[in-house]
Amino acid sequence: METMLNNVVDSLKWRYATKKFDCKRKIDDATWNQIEEALILTPSSFGLQPWKFIVITDQSVKDQLPPLSWNQNQPADCSHYVVLCRLENMTVDHVKAFVEHTAKTRSIPVDSLAAYGKMMTDFISAKSEAELNDWMARQCYIALGNLMTAASMYGVDNCPMEGIDQAAYDKLLRLPEKGCRSLMSCALGYRAADDKYANAAKVRFAKADTLIHI
Ligand SMILES: Cc1cc2nc3c(=O)[nH]c(=O)nc-3n(C[C@H](O)[C@H](O)[C@H](O)COP(=O)(O)O)c2cc1C
C-alpha cells in the first residue's frame, strides 16, 4: 500500500488535476480498497446516500471513454476511473430501505425511527423531480471531494471531470438499467513523469479574500 502523505494540507498541496496519467502504473488492491472505503463513508443529507459509484478498470471500456469526455485521455490512461452517479429517482422506497438498514445496523426497532422516516418522506415528497435530482447531485459533489482528498492522502493522483457527455456515458455503461445517471467522474492513478501540469503553481485566492471570520 502507498504510504500516506504527512497530513491533509500537504496532500492537498501535492495533488493537482492530473492531465496525463502513467498508463502503466496501477493502484494496488489494498490502497484501492481503502479509497473505496473512504468514498462510501462520505456523509450525505439525512444519510440517504442517493448515489452509485461506477468503478471502471476494464481497459476495453476505458478506451471508449475519451471521445465521450471532450477528448480528454484521463479515462483511458488512469488506473481506476470512477463515474459518480445520482440515483435515477429518489423514492419513498429508498427512504424505507434506508430506515430499515439503520434499524438493523443499530439493533433498534424500525418503529423507533418512524418520525425520522416521516421527516425524510415529507422532505422528498415536497420536492419536484428536478429539485430532487439537483439535490442528489449536490450530495454527489461531496463524494467527489471526499474521494479526491482520500486518494491524495494515499499518494494517488486524481482528476475530477465534469467534461463528460452524461447521456453518452449513461448509454454506454447502461446506467438507467442500474438505476442511476452519471453526473461527473474522477480519474485516479499516478501522474506521468512528463505531465507539465504537475509543477504548475497552485492558483487559489488568498485566505483574506476567501475567508470571512466573524
Ligand atoms: C467539478 C470539477 C470538474 C472538473 N472537470 C475537469 C475536466 O473535465 N477536465 C480537467 O482536466 N479538469 C477538470 N477539473 C479540474 C479543475 O480545472 C481544477 O481542479 C482546478 O483548476 C484547480 O486546479 P487543481 O485541481 O490542480 O488544484 C474539474 C474540477 C472540478 C472540481
PDBQT file of the ligand as one rigid body, heavy atoms in Angstrom, charges set to zero:
ROOT
HETATM    1  C1  LIG A 301     -16.258  19.552 -10.536  1.00  0.00    +0.000 C 
HETATM    2  C2  LIG A 301     -14.975  19.688 -11.299  1.00  0.00    +0.000 A 
HETATM    3  C3  LIG A 301     -14.932  19.384 -12.644  1.00  0.00    +0.000 A 
HETATM    4  C4  LIG A 301     -13.727  19.446 -13.337  1.00  0.00    +0.000 A 
HETATM    5  N1  LIG A 301     -13.674  18.996 -14.652  1.00  0.00    +0.000 NA
HETATM    6  C5  LIG A 301     -12.460  18.878 -15.247  1.00  0.00    +0.000 A 
HETATM    7  C6  LIG A 301     -12.317  18.244 -16.506  1.00  0.00    +0.000 A 
HETATM    8  O1  LIG A 301     -13.281  17.797 -17.132  1.00  0.00    +0.000 OA
HETATM    9  N2  LIG A 301     -11.072  18.114 -17.018  1.00  0.00    +0.000 N 
HETATM   10  C7  LIG A 301      -9.955  18.569 -16.365  1.00  0.00    +0.000 A 
HETATM   11  O2  LIG A 301      -8.856  18.378 -16.881  1.00  0.00    +0.000 OA
HETATM   12  N3  LIG A 301     -10.064  19.177 -15.185  1.00  0.00    +0.000 NA
HETATM   13  C8  LIG A 301     -11.274  19.333 -14.592  1.00  0.00    +0.000 A 
HETATM   14  N4  LIG A 301     -11.366  19.919 -13.359  1.00  0.00    +0.000 N 
HETATM   15  C9  LIG A 301     -10.144  20.355 -12.690  1.00  0.00    +0.000 C 
HETATM   16  C10 LIG A 301     -10.099  21.850 -12.374  1.00  0.00    +0.000 C 
HETATM   17  O3  LIG A 301      -9.842  22.595 -13.509  1.00  0.00    +0.000 OA
HETATM   18  C11 LIG A 301      -9.022  22.025 -11.301  1.00  0.00    +0.000 C 
HETATM   19  O4  LIG A 301      -9.377  21.253 -10.167  1.00  0.00    +0.000 OA
HETATM   20  C12 LIG A 301      -8.841  23.475 -10.908  1.00  0.00    +0.000 C 
HETATM   21  O5  LIG A 301      -8.342  24.219 -11.980  1.00  0.00    +0.000 OA
HETATM   22  C13 LIG A 301      -7.895  23.603  -9.718  1.00  0.00    +0.000 C 
HETATM   23  O6  LIG A 301      -6.640  23.026 -10.010  1.00  0.00    +0.000 OA
HETATM   24  P1  LIG A 301      -6.024  21.845  -9.164  1.00  0.00    +0.000 P 
HETATM   25  O7  LIG A 301      -7.083  20.780  -9.018  1.00  0.00    +0.000 OA
HETATM   26  O8  LIG A 301      -4.876  21.364  -9.991  1.00  0.00    +0.000 OA
HETATM   27  O9  LIG A 301      -5.604  22.358  -7.826  1.00  0.00    +0.000 OA
HETATM   28  C14 LIG A 301     -12.573  19.894 -12.678  1.00  0.00    +0.000 A 
HETATM   29  C15 LIG A 301     -12.647  20.239 -11.330  1.00  0.00    +0.000 A 
HETATM   30  C16 LIG A 301     -13.809  20.112 -10.644  1.00  0.00    +0.000 A 
HETATM   31  C17 LIG A 301     -13.815  20.417  -9.160  1.00  0.00    +0.000 C 
ENDROOT
TORSDOF 0
